Amino acid sequence: MESQQFFSKARLILPATLMFVTLNAFTQNTSEAPEKERSEVTSRQLHSTSLSESTGLFADGLKLKMDLSVLEEAEDRRESFDPNEIPADDIYGGLWMNKHVNIYGSLENAPDTFMVDLENFTMPANGHMTSNFGRRGSRRYHYGIDIKAQTGDTIYAAFDGKIRVKQFEKKGYGYYLVIRHVNGLETVYGHLSKFLVDENEFVRSGQPIGLAGNTGRSYGSHLHFETRFLGKPINPNFIIDFDNKVTHRDEYLVTNSSYRKTTNSSKVLVTNPAVYKEPTTATNKYVSGDVKYHRIKSGDTLGAISRQYGISIKDICDMNNITTKTVLRVGKTLRIS
């Protein structure tokens, strides 16, 4: 009788034991998986205007998009540009030269306003600001900002775009790059020690493009960084919050006031967004809402946009310096008033 009870219990315990051993053998410990220094996951950055209210931040100031449809939409925008084409070619009048930062002095019919998409921004270097946009003495002007970087540190593309200039300037930028971005901006990266890209190469936001250095007119290793539109320098602080390493908003409206200089010395390292706020609605019609824009969606045509806003196709073309044959790219904006 006792032997029968023993074998009966054994039949119950043995299968359970075998199942436990099998599952334990296939269990993997993932707690020691290495982390990448710069995540490649598509994400929407949090801007300086909302950082204090947000939760769930990562150390780099990014918050992951968990909605798959939003991820797919962002990826569609990134893939909509053909890398074989010239970025923002319609805005820059077909000008594409591989020498000099500003080649647009003779450009005619330049738009008086332009909306820049800033959604896929990446900080070009990880250091802090060491010199600001502003005066240098009585005769010189610093048209960018300097970011602390040791010789050999990696420098990254700020947005998707194409390398327009890869040159050396002994008494100025040293080894430097200029990228024409899909969003219409151009950025300059100066005093490099090494190039990691070639002229006319298409690069993604966050892609390594060079190594920091101390070449040209430089008195210590750093990155000189500029933001320009149609060759004209824009104070990078208008666009980027360098304290938090994010853009102030998802978009930036370029107007004539974007090119204004400051009377401050470049030694004044003020980066508070309040100091670089946009003109008030009382003084700028573009900020007040009198000028409106349409963000191009999949399937949009000039005819459909014309009917939607009750404006002629000719007026849309004239305001945006385009023709009826211009390809409408998803994610770009058109002025419609």
C-alpha positions in Angstrom: 0.0 0.0 0.0 2.7 2.5 0.9 4.7 1.6 -2.2 1.6 2.4 -4.3 1.3 5.8 -2.7 5.0 6.5 -3.2 4.8 5.8 -7.0 1.6 7.8 -7.3 3.3 10.9 -5.8 6.4 10.3 -8.0 4.3 10.4 -11.1 3.1 13.8 -10.1 6.4 15.3 -9.0 8.6 14.1 -11.8 6.9 16.0 -14.7 6.8 19.2 -12.7 10.5 18.9 -12.0 11.4 18.2 -15.6 9.4 21.3 -16.7 11.1 23.6 -14.2 14.6 22.4 -15.3 13.7 22.9 -19.0 12.4 26.4 -18.5 15.4 27.4 -16.4 17.8 26.2 -19.0 16.3 28.5 -21.7 16.1 31.6 -19.4 18.6 34.3 -20.5 19.9 37.1 -18.3 19.5 40.4 -20.1 20.4 42.7 -17.2 24.0 43.0 -18.4 23.3 44.0 -22.0 25.4 47.0 -23.0 23.8 50.3 -23.7 24.5 52.5 -26.7 25.8 56.0 -25.9 23.5 57.6 -28.5 20.1 55.9 -29.0 19.0 55.3 -32.6 15.4 54.9 -31.6 13.1 57.4 -33.4 11.9 59.8 -30.8 10.2 63.2 -30.3 12.3 65.6 -28.3 10.9 67.7 -25.5 11.5 71.4 -26.0 12.7 74.0 -23.5 9.2 75.4 -23.2 7.9 72.1 -21.7 10.8 70.5 -19.9 9.8 71.7 -16.5 6.3 70.1 -16.9 7.3 66.7 -18.3 7.9 63.4 -16.7 9.5 60.3 -17.8 12.6 62.0 -19.3 15.7 60.2 -20.2 19.1 61.7 -19.3 19.5 63.1 -22.8 16.2 65.0 -22.6 14.3 62.7 -25.0 11.0 61.0 -24.5 10.3 57.9 -26.6 7.2 57.7 -28.8 5.2 54.7 -27.8 2.5 55.1 -30.5 3.5 52.9 -33.4 1.4 55.0 -35.9 3.4 58.2 -34.8 6.7 56.3 -35.3 5.6 55.2 -38.8 4.6 58.8 -39.7 7.9 60.2 -38.6 9.8 57.5 -40.6 7.7 58.3 -43.7 8.7 61.9 -43.4 12.4 61.0 -43.1 12.3 58.7 -46.1 10.3 61.0 -48.3 13.5 62.9 -49.4 15.5 61.3 -52.3 19.2 61.3 -51.2 20.2 61.8 -54.8 18.5 65.2 -55.0 19.7 68.6 -53.6 18.0 69.6 -50.3 15.7 72.6 -50.4 16.7 73.2 -54.1 13.5 75.2 -54.8 14.3 77.6 -52.0 17.9 78.1 -52.9 17.2 78.7 -56.6 19.3 75.7 -57.8 22.5 77.1 -56.4 24.9 74.3 -55.2 28.6 75.0 -54.9 31.3 73.2 -52.9 33.3 76.3 -51.9 32.5 79.0 -49.4 29.9 79.3 -46.7 27.8 82.1 -48.3 27.3 81.8 -52.0 23.8 83.3 -52.2 24.5 87.1 -52.4 23.0 87.3 -55.9 20.0 85.1 -55.2 16.8 86.7 -56.4 13.2 86.0 -55.3 14.2 84.8 -51.9 11.1 84.1 -49.6 10.5 86.8 -47.0 9.4 84.1 -44.5 10.0 80.4 -44.2 8.9 77.7 -41.7 11.7 75.3 -40.7 10.9 71.9 -39.4 13.1 71.1 -36.4 11.7 67.7 -35.2 14.7 65.5 -35.8 17.4 67.7 -34.3 20.6 66.3 -32.8 23.1 68.2 -30.8 26.3 68.5 -32.9 28.6 68.0 -29.8 28.1 67.0 -26.2 29.9 69.8 -24.5 28.8 73.1 -23.0 28.9 76.6 -24.7 32.2 78.4 -24.3 31.5 81.4 -26.6 28.3 83.0 -27.7 26.9 84.7 -30.9 28.0 88.3 -30.6 30.7 91.0 -30.8 34.4 90.2 -30.6 36.1 93.4 -29.9 35.3 96.5 -32.0 35.8 95.1 -35.5 35.0 91.4 -35.5 31.7 89.5 -35.0 31.2 85.9 -34.0 28.4 84.5 -36.2 28.0 81.2 -34.4 28.5 79.7 -31.0 31.5 77.6 -29.7 30.9 74.2 -28.0 33.6 72.7 -25.8 35.1 69.5 -27.3 38.4 67.8 -27.0 40.4 67.0 -30.2 39.1 63.7 -31.5 35.6 64.1 -30.0 32.8 63.0 -32.5 30.8 65.8 -34.2 27.3 64.9 -35.4 25.0 66.3 -38.1 22.3 68.5 -36.6 19.6 67.5 -39.1 19.1 65.3 -42.2 20.9 66.9 -45.2 23.8 66.8 -47.7 27.4 67.9 -47.4 27.7 71.0 -49.5 31.2 72.2 -48.4 34.2 70.3 -47.2 37.1 72.7 -47.1 40.1 74.1 -45.2 40.5 77.8 -44.3 43.8 78.7 -42.7 42.8 82.0 -41.2 39.3 81.2 -40.3 37.3 78.0 -39.9 40.2 75.6 -40.3 38.9 72.3 -41.5 35.1 72.8 -41.8 31.9 71.4 -43.2 28.6 73.0 -44.4 25.5 70.9 -44.5 22.4 71.9 -46.5 19.5 70.4 -44.7 16.2 69.0 -46.0 14.4 71.6 -43.7 16.0 74.5 -45.5 18.6 75.5 -42.9 22.4 75.3 -43.5 24.8 74.5 -40.6 28.5 75.1 -40.3 31.0 73.0 -38.3 34.4 74.6 -37.9 37.9 73.9 -36.5 37.7 70.1 -37.2 40.7 67.8 -37.0 39.3 65.1 -39.3 36.5 64.6 -41.8 34.3 61.5 -41.7 32.2 62.4 -44.8 32.7 63.6 -48.4 31.2 66.4 -50.5 27.7 65.7 -51.8 27.2 62.8 -49.3 23.7 62.5 -47.8 23.8 62.3 -44.0 21.2 61.6 -41.3 20.6 63.6 -38.1 23.0 62.3 -35.5 25.4 60.7 -38.0 29.1 61.3 -37.2 30.5 63.8 -39.7 33.9 64.7 -38.3 36.2 65.0 -35.3 36.6 68.1 -33.2 40.0 69.9 -33.3 41.9 73.2 -33.1 42.5 74.1 -36.7 42.4 77.5 -38.4 41.9 80.6 -36.3 41.4 78.8 -33.0 42.9 79.1 -29.5 41.8 75.8 -28.1 40.0 72.7 -29.1 36.3 73.3 -29.7 33.5 73.1 -32.3 32.4 76.3 -34.0 28.7 75.9 -34.9 26.5 78.2 -37.1 22.9 78.2 -38.3 22.2 80.0 -41.6 19.4 80.5 -44.0 20.1 81.5 -47.6 23.7 82.2 -46.4 22.6 84.7 -43.7 23.6 83.8 -40.1 20.8 83.3 -37.5 21.7 83.4 -33.8 21.6 79.7 -32.9 20.0 80.6 -29.6 16.8 81.5 -31.4 16.5 77.9 -32.5 18.3 75.8 -29.9 18.2 75.7 -26.1 21.9 74.8 -25.5 21.4 74.4 -21.7 19.0 71.5 -22.3 20.3 70.4 -25.7 17.0 70.6 -27.5 15.2 73.0 -29.9 12.8 75.5 -28.4 9.9 74.2 -30.5 9.2 71.8 -33.3 9.3 74.6 -35.9 11.1 77.9 -36.4 9.7 80.8 -38.5 12.4 82.6 -40.4 11.6 86.3 -40.9 13.8 89.4 -41.4 14.0 89.7 -37.6 15.8 86.3 -37.5 19.0 88.0 -38.9 19.3 90.7 -36.2 22.6 91.0 -34.4 23.1 91.4 -30.7 25.1 94.2 -29.0 26.3 91.7 -26.4 29.9 90.4 -26.4 30.4 86.8 -27.4 31.8 86.3 -23.9 28.2 86.7 -22.5 27.0 83.1 -22.2 23.3 83.8 -21.6 21.3 80.9 -23.1 17.9 81.5 -21.3 15.2 81.1 -23.9 13.3 84.2 -22.6 16.2 86.3 -23.7 15.8 85.1 -27.3 12.0 85.2 -27.5 10.3 85.9 -30.8 9.1 89.5 -31.7 5.8 90.4 -30.1 2.5 90.1 -32.0 2.2 93.9 -31.9 5.4 94.3 -34.0 5.5 91.3 -36.3 2.6 90.3 -38.6 4.1 86.8 -39.0 3.9 86.1 -35.3 0.4 87.6 -34.9 -1.1 85.0 -37.2 -1.8 87.3 -40.2 0.5 85.0 -42.2 -0.6 81.4 -42.2 1.0 78.1 -43.4 -0.1 74.7 -44.6 1.9 71.6 -43.8 1.9 69.3 -46.8 0.3 65.9 -46.3 0.4 62.7 -48.4 -1.9 63.2 -51.4 -1.9 67.0 -51.3 -1.9 68.9 -54.6 -1.7 72.6 -55.4 -5.3 72.5 -56.6 -6.6 70.9 -53.5 -4.7 73.4 -51.3 -6.0 76.2 -53.4 -9.6 75.1 -52.9 -9.1 74.5 -49.2 -8.0 78.0 -48.5 -9.8 79.9 -51.3 -6.5 81.2 -52.8 -5.4 80.9 -56.4 -2.6 78.4 -57.4 -0.7 81.4 -58.9 -0.7 83.2 -55.5 0.5 80.1 -53.7 3.4 79.7 -56.2 4.3 83.4 -56.0 4.4 83.5 -52.2 6.5 80.3 -52.0 8.8 80.9 -55.0 7.7 77.7 -56.7 6.1 76.6 -60.0 3.1 74.4 -60.8 5.6 71.6 -61.5 7.3 71.8 -58.1 7.1 68.5 -56.2 5.2 68.9 -52.9 7.1 67.0 -50.3 5.3 65.6 -47.2 6.2 67.5 -44.1 7.2 70.8 -45.7 5.1 73.9 -45.3 3.6 76.3 -47.8 2.7 79.9 -47.1 -1.0 80.4 -47.9 -1.7 84.0 -46.7 
